[in-house]
Structures are given as C-alpha cells and as structure tokens.
Amino acid sequence: MYDSTEVAAGAATACLGTALWLLGTGRTGARGARLLDGGTVPVGCGPPGWSRAVGELLRRIRGRLRYEWWSLAGGLVVAALGASVLPAVAGAAGVPLLRRTRLAAEQRREQERRGDAVIALCGALAGEVRAGRQPGEALQWAARDSCGLGAARAAVLAAARFGGDVPDALAVAARSPGAEGLRGLAACWRVAVDQGAGLAAGLDRLEAALRNERDQRADLRAQLAGARATAVMLAGLPVLGLGLGAALGADPLHILLHTASGLGCLAAGVLLEGAGLWWVLRIMRGAEEAAV
C-alpha cells in the first residue's frame, strides 16, 4: 500500500507539470505573436497574477479535454488514493459511455436547430409569397437567410429554378433528422401548384403547427428536468457517503477495494445504480416519445 505522503506528492507533481505545460504553451504563442509584431511588448503586460493564471489554466484544460475524459482522470485519482487498479479500469470503461452520451446530446441539439431553421424557412417563404413573388423565386430568396433545407439545399433550389419536382426534392430533404417539417412544406407546395390553393395561408398554418409542436416538447422537457435532476442527485449520494466515511476515518476505499465483502457490496451497488439510472432514463424517454 502506498504511503499517503507519497500519493499526495505524486498528485501535486502531476498537477504542477500539467500547469507548467499548459501555461508554457500559452507563453510560447504569446512570444511568437510579439516576434511577429516586431518584438515590442505592450505596456502593462507583465506576468499575470495567480487568479489570472488559474483562470487561464482552467480555460485551457476545458478546451483541450472533452468531458468524458474526466471519467478516466477521476478513476486514476481514486486508484491512487485507494491503491487499487479497479477505479482506473472503471474510469476507462466510462469514457466510451460518456462519449456516446455527449454525441447523442449534440445530435439532439443539431436536430432542434434544424427544426428551428425549418420553421424560419416556412415563415420567410410565406412572407416572400405575400410580397408578390412566384413560389420558385420566393423559395430562392427565403433559402438565402435560412439553413432549413440543410444538405439538400442545392437540389431543392435547382428543382425550383429549372422547373423540377420541388415536392419530391423537399421530401428527400425531410429525411434528415429534425427536418421532418419539410414534408408539410412539400404538401403545401403540391396543393398550391396542382390545385391553385393559397400557398401563403398553408405555410402560415404549417408554421403555427410546427411552433406548437416545438413548444410542447420544450414544456415537457422542462417538466422532466426536475425528475432528471433528482435522479442525478440520488446517483451521486454514494460518492457523498464515501466522502463522509473518509472524513470520519473509516477508510471506505480500503474496505471496498481490498476486502471480499467490500468488493461484493461494490459490485452490487454498481449494478443497482446502473439499473436505476437506466430505468429512470427509459421512463423519461418514453414520456418524450409519447408526447411527440
């Protein structure tokens, strides 16, 4: 078992080395900028204070590391404190799971941005049609200020400009996640061109329906935020219990990582924790899907 003094010294050395490397990178960039600027040093740009240096260090760390890698960092710290390789293995196993969660959140935000762009496109197109432009020309102007067509923008605009099948092009563009509202735009376009119905009125109704659907999803997400926060807080209670046990001198890490009963309790706790989080997230996901 490692001595606590050696563990603390090793952790302090690692932190100091990381800080010197990050700050040294910043000083190298600043030195290069001064050389390109003729070697002059701005007035009042002396060595930064401790608060500025710490803030710069934290910003650089956040910029260099994705948050899933903090799982590995936390596992290494706990492994050093508990003198066991199990926390490091668990931290490494958590990296792909957290990366998957981050990518899913980024994809959901991208879908929401694409849906907002489709709503903006419908409103802009309705305004251009009311201004007296023909549908094809109005779509050309409306698409300039909106990215609602996504990657299919060129195909849709080419169909509108050269007399192609615009509804089919819009239906293809609607296959992208978040752009499902373009199917309604394709239907409005087909009805307006084939039957001579008012395109602007249909676009107004479509825009209102898409906005209402978006607001309903936002309200549901806000209502589920409390349950999600409660689940996260309950999931973090075991960590608080370990901290309290360490503060009382019980050495819970040694019991959990170096005794048979502790390893059994740790395995059972991890399984129950994972099952509880999965069940809560499944309920929330089902509620969101049922509301769509």
N, C-alpha and C positions, 0 to 999 in steps of 0.2 A: 504494500500500500504506500502511495506517495505521501510525503510529508506535506502538510498544509502550507508551510512556508515555501517549499519548492513549487507547489502548484500556483500559489499567488505570484511568485517571482516569474514563472514562465508565462502566465497570463499577462502580467504587466509588460514583459519584454515583447510579447507578440503585439499587444496594443500599441506600444511605443514605436515598434518597427513599422506597423501599418500607417500610423500617423505621419512618421517621417517620410515614408514613401509617397503618400498622397500629397502632403504639403510640398515635398520636393518636386513632384510633377508640376504643381501649380507654379512654383518659383521658376522652374525651367521654362514654362510657357511665358511667364511674365518677362524673364530675361531675354527670350527671343523677341518678344514684342518691343522691348526697349532698344534692342540692336537694330531692328527694322526701322525704328523711329529715329534713328540717328544717334542712339546711345544716351539720350537725355533722360533724366529721371524726373518725373513730375514732382512739383513742390508738395510737401505734406504727405508723401507716400513712404513713410518709414515702416519699420517692422510692425505687423499687426498685433493688436492686443490679444490676450487669451480668449476673450469672448468671440472676437472675430475669427481667430484661428480655429476654435472649436466649431463654430458655425460653418466655416468653410470645409472643415473635415467631415462633418455630418452630411453636408450637401454632396460632397464628392462620393461618400460611401453610398448614399441613396442613388446617385446617378450611375454608379458602377455595378451595383448589385440589384438583381431582381429579388423581390421579397421572398420567393421560395427558397433562396439560398440561406436565408436566416434560419431555416429549419436545420440545415447542416451545421451552421455556426452554433446554434443553441445546443445541438446534440454533442458537439465537440466540447463545449463548456461543461455540460453536465457529466460527460465522460471523464473529463479531467477532475472534476470535483468528486465524483463517485468512484474513481479508479476502476472503471469498467468500460468495455468496448460496446456494450449494448446500446447506450444512448447515442453513440456516434452512428451505429448501424440504423437505428430508428430515425435519426435525423436525416441520413442519406436516403432512406426509403420515403421520407416525407417530401423530398424535393420534387419528384415527378407528380405526386398528387397535388401539391400546391401549384405547380406549373399548369396542370390541367385545369385547376380552378381559376387561375388567373386568365388563361386563354379563353375559357368559357365566359368569364365576365367581360373580357374585351370584345368577344364576338357578340354578346348581348348588347353592349353599348353601341357597337357598329350597326347592329340591326335597328336599334332605336334611332340612331342618327339617319339611317337610310329611310326609315318610316317618316321622320320629320321632313326629310327632303322631298318625299313623295307628296306630302300634304302641301308643302310650299309650292311644288310644281303645279298641283291642281289649282291653287289659288291664283298663281301668276298666269296660268293658261286661261282661266276664266276671265281675268282682267284684260288680257290681250284680245280675247274674242269680243268682249264688250266694247273694246276700243275700235272695232271695225275690221280687224284683221281676219283673213281666212284661216281655217283651222291649221293647215300646214305651216303657214307663215307664223301664226301665233305660237305654235309649238317650238319653232326655231327661236323666237325671241324669249319665250318662257324658260327654255332649257339653258339659256346663257347664264342666268342668275341662280340656277338650281342644279344640284347634282342628283336629282331624284331618279334619273334614268340609269345611273351607275355605269357599269362597263358596257352596256348595250346602247349608250348614248349615240354613238356614230351610226349604228344600224337603224335606230328609230328615226333619227333626223334624216338619214338618206332616204328612207321609205317615205317620209313626209315631203321631202323636197322633190323627189323624182316620181311621185305617184305610185309608190309601192303599197303593200298591205300594212298599214300602220297598226291596226289592232293585233295582228299576228306578231309584229315586232315588239309591241308592248307586252303581249302575253309571254314572250320569251324573256323580256327584261324582268317580268314579275316573278320569275323562278328564283331570283336571288333572295336570300333570307332578309326579311324586313321590307321588301318592295312589293308585297302582295297587293297593296292598294292600286298598283298599275293595272291589275285585272279589271277593276272598276273603271279606270280611265279608258281601257280598251273597249269595254262595253258601252260607255258613253260615246266614244268616238264612232263605234259601229252604228249605234242607233241614230246619231246625228247625221252621219253621212248617208246611210241607206234609207232612212225614213224622214229625213229633214227635220228632226226634232231639235230643240234648242240645246246647243252644246254647253253654253254658259250655265244654264239652270241645272243641268245634270251634274256639271262639275261642282257647283255650289253644294248640291246635296251630297255628293261624294266627299267633298272636303269636310263637311259637317259630320258625316258618319265616321270618317277616319279620325277626326279630332275627338269625337265622343269615345271611340274605342281606345284611343291613346290615354285619355283622361281616366277611363275606368281602370286600365292597367296600372296607371300611376297611383290611383286611390287604393287599389288592392295591395300594391307593393308597400305603400305607406302603412296600411293596417297590419301587414305581416311583419313590418320592421320590428315591432315590439317583441313578437314571438321569436324572431330570429336573434335579437339581442339577448333575450332571456336564455335561449339555447346556448349561445356562445359563452355567456357568463357562467352557466352551470357547467359547461365543459371545462372552464378554467378553474373551477373550485379545487380539483385535486392538486393543481400546482400551488394554489394558496395553502392547502393543507401541508404540502411538503415544506413550504417556507416556514410555516408556523412550527412544524416539528423540528426543523433545523434551528430555529430561534430558541426553542426550549431545550436544545441539547440532546434530542433523541436520535440524531443521525439517521434520518429515514432513508437516505440514499444507500447507506451501507446495508440496511435491512432489506430493501427492495432488490438490490443488485447482487448481494453476496450470501443470501440465505435461501434455502429451498422454499420455505413458506412465503418469503417476500417475493420471490420470482413467480410463484403461483398467484399471489394477490395481484402482482403487476400484470401478468398475462390476462387474468380475469377482468381487471379494471380496464385494460386497453380494449378488450373485446366488447365489453358493455358500453364503454364510451363511444366506440365506433358505431355500434349498433344503434345507440340512442341518437347520435348525430345523423346517421343515415335515415332513420325513421322520421325525424323532425323535418329534414330537408325534403323527404319524399312527400310528406303531407303538404308542405308549402308549395312544392312544385305541382302537385295535383290540384291544389286550390287555384294556382295561377292558370293552369291549363283549362280548368273548368270554366274560368271566367272569360276566356277568350272566345 
